[in-house]
Amino acid sequence: MDAGQFGRQAQSVSLLDRLLFVMRLTASNKETKLAELAELDSKVRSFLEVLMGEQEWRQTLICEPVALCIR
């Protein structure tokens, strides 16, 4: 599904927001926090795979969403 540049930016910001939230957690159980980070890592990698797999001519339009994810 092609979400367009704004949609991809929104997805990137959502993933970044989730990551920042998880990093601020002071979970009493480190395994829980690590599990959440591992799940988020998987989501970010999948999202980047989708971004990089979109049509080549659009690659310049995905710079911002990719940069947000890599941050």
Residue pairs with C-beta under 8 A, 6 or more apart in sequence:
2 54
3 10
3 11
5 61
5 62
5 64
5 65
8 51
8 62
8 65
9 64
9 65
9 68
11 47
11 65
12 47
12 64
12 65
12 66
12 68
12 69
13 68
15 40
15 43
15 44
15 47
15 68
15 69
16 68
16 69
16 71
18 40
19 40
19 44
22 33
22 36
22 37
22 40
25 33
25 36
27 33
44 69
47 69
48 66
48 69
48 70
51 62
51 65
51 66
51 69
52 59
52 62
52 66
54 62
